[in-house]
Amino acid sequence: MKPSDELLSIEKVTIHYETEDGIVHALNEISLSMKKGETLGLVGETGAGKTTLAKGILRLIPSPPGVIKQGRIVFEGTDLLSLSENQMRAIRGNSISMIFQDPMTSLNPVMPVGDQIMEVVEAHTKNASKEEMYQQACDMLEMVGIPADRSHEYPHQFSGGMKQRVIIAIALACNPTLLIADEPTTALDVTIQAQVLDMITALKSRLNTAMLLITHDLGVVAQNCDRVAIMYAGQVIELGTLQDIFKNPRHPYTKGLLGSIPSLTKNVRRLSPIKGLMPDPTDLPPGCAFAPRCQYATEICTRSMPATYTVSDTHQVRCVLAKQEVNHE
């Protein structure tokens, strides 16, 4: 990736939650980058650290108990971790926006949806008149398929899918450079999930916005993303293009995820679930976090954390087994 194309660079970021029950190791020296205009899928099971990463980018980690222990988050050449809170407020909702998981709790129930869009525009637009802000709110509602004359209605007058459209309108109101979508369809009915994702993708292309799509659904990733990062226990364990991940997975965990998905094109008699559970983040094993569940684990896997190995220019994996496979090719 050329430096001029790089939009976001996350460099060895570590985030812990210091609780009464112990230190939760949510993110452990995670590194990741995105280029302008791309869609990166962030995949992992519950507790992998996906949402913590998203909140870390926006500096929304609750403190206490959350602590950003180390690392850099460089966005458009600026380290976000070095900015003041006022400087971050100017970025949130403007250059970087986020769609949260549950639209039912993301909207103010006593404020009309049009006013909620106007509130974001007012916070980030200088010298705009009330009429201009209202027109912007109406335009955003129209853009997401909601008639402008519904701008005076309240959230309880909308269905779950329509509420999520309002959330998307709010997130895109200031034409952000980066959109973080944290499982944007989880709380929606299956019948409208595809509609919402198609709309997000179309608007992203129209506005030339990069998107970090957080999900546990590999089918969603296959349809909407350019690259995929697989997360496990607070680390990115495999990163590559769709072709790399779906056709040539190298990490045993990635292979397990793909092996547990039903297929209409392959004659598979029995699915292969991944045995065991993700380790307790307050008591991670000393070596590879996946080793206790891995059928290929060796003694070295339980002793030391594997480095990240390069399979190709677009494909990296954090696994000793993958290193051996690369060396034999």
VMD Tcl script that draws the C-alpha trace (Angstrom):
set ca {
  {0.00 0.00 0.00}
  {1.38 3.39 -1.03}
  {1.65 5.93 1.82}
  {-0.57 8.30 -0.18}
  {-3.32 5.64 -0.32}
  {-3.25 4.86 3.40}
  {-6.19 6.21 5.37}
  {-5.87 4.45 8.72}
  {-2.91 2.74 10.36}
  {-3.29 0.90 13.67}
  {0.13 0.09 15.10}
  {0.56 -2.39 17.98}
  {-2.41 -1.08 19.95}
  {-3.03 -2.71 23.34}
  {-6.24 -2.02 25.29}
  {-7.01 -3.48 28.71}
  {-9.98 -3.23 31.06}
  {-8.86 -3.15 34.68}
  {-11.70 -4.75 36.68}
  {-12.15 -6.18 40.16}
  {-11.98 -9.69 38.68}
  {-8.67 -9.01 36.95}
  {-7.24 -7.36 33.85}
  {-9.23 -8.07 30.69}
  {-6.76 -8.22 27.78}
  {-9.19 -6.97 25.12}
  {-6.64 -6.01 22.43}
  {-3.07 -7.29 22.38}
  {-0.61 -5.43 20.12}
  {-3.05 -5.34 17.22}
  {-1.87 -3.88 13.90}
  {-4.04 -3.12 10.90}
  {-4.26 -0.64 8.04}
  {-6.88 0.59 5.59}
  {-6.66 2.48 2.35}
  {-8.97 5.17 1.06}
  {-12.31 3.95 -0.29}
  {-11.89 0.27 0.61}
  {-14.17 -1.96 2.67}
  {-12.37 -4.05 5.27}
  {-14.27 -6.83 7.01}
  {-13.39 -7.48 10.65}
  {-14.52 -11.00 11.56}
  {-14.47 -12.83 14.87}
  {-16.67 -14.49 17.45}
  {-18.11 -12.71 20.47}
  {-15.34 -11.47 22.75}
  {-12.66 -11.29 20.06}
  {-12.21 -7.53 20.56}
  {-13.93 -6.20 17.44}
  {-16.06 -3.56 19.14}
  {-13.21 -2.56 21.45}
  {-11.09 -1.87 18.35}
  {-13.86 0.26 16.83}
  {-14.31 2.26 20.03}
  {-10.54 2.56 20.36}
  {-10.31 4.21 16.94}
  {-12.86 6.81 18.06}
  {-11.33 7.12 21.54}
  {-14.61 5.99 23.12}
  {-13.11 3.42 25.49}
  {-14.75 4.04 28.91}
  {-12.05 5.00 31.40}
  {-12.09 3.59 33.97}
  {-11.98 0.63 33.51}
  {-10.56 0.84 29.97}
  {-6.93 1.81 29.39}
  {-5.12 2.23 26.06}
  {-1.75 0.86 27.16}
  {0.32 1.43 24.03}
  {0.31 1.88 20.27}
  {-0.62 4.45 17.64}
  {-3.82 5.01 15.66}
  {-2.87 7.18 12.70}
  {-5.78 8.61 10.68}
  {-4.98 10.78 7.66}
  {-1.48 11.31 9.01}
  {-2.52 12.28 12.56}
  {-2.10 10.08 15.63}
  {-5.56 10.11 17.20}
  {-4.18 9.03 20.57}
  {-2.20 12.29 20.80}
  {-5.22 14.57 20.30}
  {-7.16 16.40 22.99}
  {-10.79 15.51 23.70}
  {-11.98 18.67 21.92}
  {-9.96 17.75 18.83}
  {-11.46 14.24 18.87}
  {-14.98 15.66 19.09}
  {-14.31 17.52 15.85}
  {-13.45 14.19 14.19}
  {-16.22 11.99 15.60}
  {-19.29 12.11 13.38}
  {-17.40 14.22 10.86}
  {-14.30 12.50 9.42}
  {-15.05 9.21 11.20}
  {-18.59 7.99 11.85}
  {-19.93 4.83 13.45}
  {-23.09 2.78 13.06}
  {-23.72 0.92 16.31}
  {-25.25 -2.54 16.68}
  {-28.71 -1.77 18.02}
  {-30.79 0.96 16.33}
  {-33.45 0.60 19.03}
  {-31.19 2.22 21.64}
  {-29.10 4.51 19.40}
  {-31.76 7.18 18.81}
  {-33.13 9.77 21.23}
  {-36.76 8.69 21.82}
  {-38.02 12.23 22.59}
  {-36.46 14.04 19.61}
  {-37.75 13.97 16.00}
  {-35.40 12.08 13.67}
  {-34.87 15.16 11.50}
  {-33.66 17.13 14.51}
  {-31.24 14.33 15.38}
  {-29.66 14.57 11.92}
  {-29.57 18.36 12.16}
  {-27.79 18.09 15.51}
  {-24.85 16.30 13.86}
  {-24.73 18.77 10.96}
  {-24.79 21.73 13.38}
  {-21.93 20.29 15.43}
  {-19.62 20.06 12.42}
  {-20.78 22.81 10.03}
  {-19.84 26.45 10.55}
  {-22.25 29.29 9.78}
  {-25.03 27.05 8.42}
  {-28.55 28.43 8.79}
  {-31.35 26.39 10.34}
  {-33.01 26.14 6.92}
  {-29.81 24.76 5.37}
  {-29.40 22.21 8.15}
  {-33.03 21.13 7.82}
  {-32.61 20.72 4.07}
  {-29.49 18.61 4.67}
  {-31.47 16.41 7.08}
  {-34.24 15.96 4.53}
  {-31.71 15.14 1.81}
  {-30.09 12.49 4.01}
  {-33.46 10.89 4.80}
  {-34.28 10.79 1.09}
  {-30.87 9.27 0.41}
  {-31.62 6.32 2.71}
  {-35.12 5.81 1.31}
  {-37.21 7.68 3.90}
  {-39.61 10.42 2.66}
  {-38.53 13.86 3.83}
  {-41.98 14.59 5.27}
  {-41.28 12.00 7.99}
  {-38.50 14.16 9.43}
  {-40.87 15.43 12.16}
  {-41.71 11.92 13.36}
  {-40.22 10.24 16.43}
  {-38.19 6.99 16.58}
  {-41.10 4.93 17.98}
  {-43.01 5.64 14.76}
  {-40.41 3.75 12.71}
  {-39.78 0.03 12.31}
  {-36.42 -1.49 13.25}
  {-35.19 -1.38 9.67}
  {-36.27 2.24 9.23}
  {-34.59 3.20 12.49}
  {-31.36 1.71 11.17}
  {-31.77 3.80 8.02}
  {-32.04 6.90 10.22}
  {-28.85 5.85 12.02}
  {-27.12 5.49 8.65}
  {-28.36 8.95 7.60}
  {-26.91 10.42 10.81}
  {-23.60 8.61 10.30}
  {-23.24 9.84 6.70}
  {-24.61 13.36 7.22}
  {-21.15 14.97 7.23}
  {-19.74 12.79 4.43}
  {-17.15 10.94 6.57}
  {-13.90 9.60 5.16}
  {-14.22 6.45 7.30}
  {-17.43 4.68 8.31}
  {-17.27 2.06 11.07}
  {-20.26 -0.30 10.90}
  {-20.45 -2.48 14.02}
  {-22.68 -5.42 13.06}
  {-25.22 -3.01 11.51}
  {-27.82 -5.71 10.77}
  {-27.61 -7.88 13.91}
  {-30.80 -6.51 15.49}
  {-32.78 -6.60 12.22}
  {-35.01 -9.24 10.67}
  {-33.27 -11.48 8.14}
  {-35.59 -10.28 5.39}
  {-34.31 -6.69 5.56}
  {-30.66 -7.32 6.46}
  {-29.63 -7.61 2.80}
  {-31.53 -4.42 1.90}
  {-29.74 -2.42 4.59}
  {-26.31 -3.80 3.65}
  {-26.91 -3.11 -0.05}
  {-27.90 0.44 0.81}
  {-24.81 0.99 2.99}
  {-22.56 -0.34 0.22}
  {-24.23 1.83 -2.45}
  {-23.97 4.99 -0.32}
  {-20.36 4.19 0.56}
  {-19.49 4.00 -3.15}
  {-21.46 7.15 -3.93}
  {-19.68 9.15 -1.20}
  {-16.27 7.45 -1.71}
  {-16.15 6.48 1.95}
  {-13.93 3.73 3.37}
  {-15.75 1.26 5.62}
  {-14.69 -0.98 8.48}
  {-17.43 -3.62 8.57}
  {-17.52 -5.54 11.84}
  {-19.39 -8.84 11.71}
  {-19.37 -12.51 12.62}
  {-21.10 -13.45 9.36}
  {-18.68 -14.57 6.65}
  {-21.48 -14.45 4.09}
  {-21.88 -10.71 4.69}
  {-18.12 -10.30 4.29}
  {-18.04 -12.22 1.01}
  {-20.68 -9.95 -0.50}
  {-19.49 -6.56 0.74}
  {-15.75 -6.47 1.50}
  {-12.48 -6.00 -0.41}
  {-10.25 -7.43 2.34}
  {-10.82 -9.48 5.48}
  {-9.15 -9.45 8.90}
  {-9.83 -12.46 11.14}
  {-9.67 -11.65 14.87}
  {-9.19 -14.02 17.79}
  {-8.60 -13.15 21.46}
  {-7.66 -9.54 20.76}
  {-5.34 -10.14 17.81}
  {-5.55 -10.19 14.02}
  {-4.51 -13.75 13.18}
  {-5.06 -13.63 9.41}
  {-5.43 -10.80 6.91}
  {-5.97 -10.98 3.18}
  {-8.19 -10.37 0.18}
  {-11.46 -12.25 -0.22}
  {-9.64 -14.68 -2.51}
  {-6.88 -15.22 0.06}
  {-9.23 -15.91 2.95}
  {-11.96 -17.92 1.24}
  {-9.86 -19.88 -1.26}
  {-6.51 -20.17 0.53}
  {-7.00 -19.88 4.32}
  {-3.81 -20.59 6.29}
  {-4.71 -20.22 9.96}
  {-6.43 -23.25 11.57}
  {-9.03 -20.94 13.11}
  {-9.93 -19.44 9.73}
  {-10.17 -22.93 8.26}
  {-12.44 -23.88 11.15}
  {-14.72 -20.90 10.56}
  {-15.08 -21.75 6.89}
  {-15.56 -25.45 7.66}
  {-18.49 -24.71 9.94}
  {-20.52 -22.94 7.25}
  {-23.15 -24.93 5.27}
  {-22.57 -24.89 1.50}
  {-25.04 -25.26 -1.36}
  {-22.30 -26.05 -3.89}
  {-20.21 -28.63 -2.01}
  {-21.21 -32.17 -1.07}
  {-20.48 -32.00 2.67}
  {-22.06 -34.67 4.86}
  {-20.96 -33.26 8.20}
  {-19.93 -29.76 9.26}
  {-16.75 -29.40 11.32}
  {-17.31 -27.10 14.31}
  {-14.36 -25.65 16.21}
  {-14.10 -27.48 19.52}
  {-13.78 -25.60 22.79}
  {-14.26 -21.94 23.69}
  {-12.26 -18.75 23.36}
  {-9.92 -18.37 26.36}
  {-10.82 -16.15 29.30}
  {-9.42 -12.69 28.41}
  {-8.34 -12.25 32.03}
  {-6.23 -15.41 31.82}
  {-4.83 -15.82 28.31}
  {-2.43 -18.73 27.66}
  {1.29 -17.82 27.37}
  {1.68 -18.78 23.71}
  {-0.79 -18.77 20.85}
  {-4.27 -18.04 22.23}
  {-5.79 -20.58 19.82}
  {-3.41 -23.40 20.78}
  {-5.76 -25.05 23.35}
  {-8.36 -25.53 20.58}
  {-5.98 -26.26 17.70}
  {-5.55 -29.82 16.45}
  {-2.17 -28.90 14.94}
  {-0.70 -27.26 18.07}
  {2.86 -28.19 19.02}
  {4.96 -27.42 22.08}
  {6.28 -24.19 20.58}
  {2.70 -22.96 20.13}
  {2.11 -23.16 23.88}
  {5.39 -21.41 24.76}
  {5.63 -18.31 22.61}
  {3.39 -16.06 20.56}
  {3.88 -16.70 16.82}
  {5.05 -13.83 14.65}
  {3.13 -12.62 11.60}
  {4.30 -14.36 8.43}
  {3.82 -13.14 4.87}
  {2.17 -15.62 2.52}
  {1.93 -13.13 -0.37}
  {1.86 -9.37 -0.93}
  {-1.79 -9.32 0.20}
  {-1.87 -12.20 2.67}
  {-0.45 -12.35 6.22}
  {-1.03 -14.96 8.92}
  {0.02 -15.34 12.56}
  {0.71 -19.07 12.89}
  {3.76 -21.37 13.15}
  {2.06 -23.93 10.89}
  {1.60 -21.29 8.19}
  {5.30 -20.42 8.40}
  {6.21 -24.06 7.78}
  {3.81 -24.22 4.82}
  {5.27 -21.04 3.31}
  {8.83 -22.39 3.70}
  {7.89 -25.61 1.89}
  {6.32 -23.82 -1.07}
}
mol new
graphics top color blue
foreach p $ca { graphics top sphere $p radius 0.5 }
foreach p [lrange $ca 0 end-1] q [lrange $ca 1 end] { graphics top cylinder $p $q radius 0.2 }
display resetview
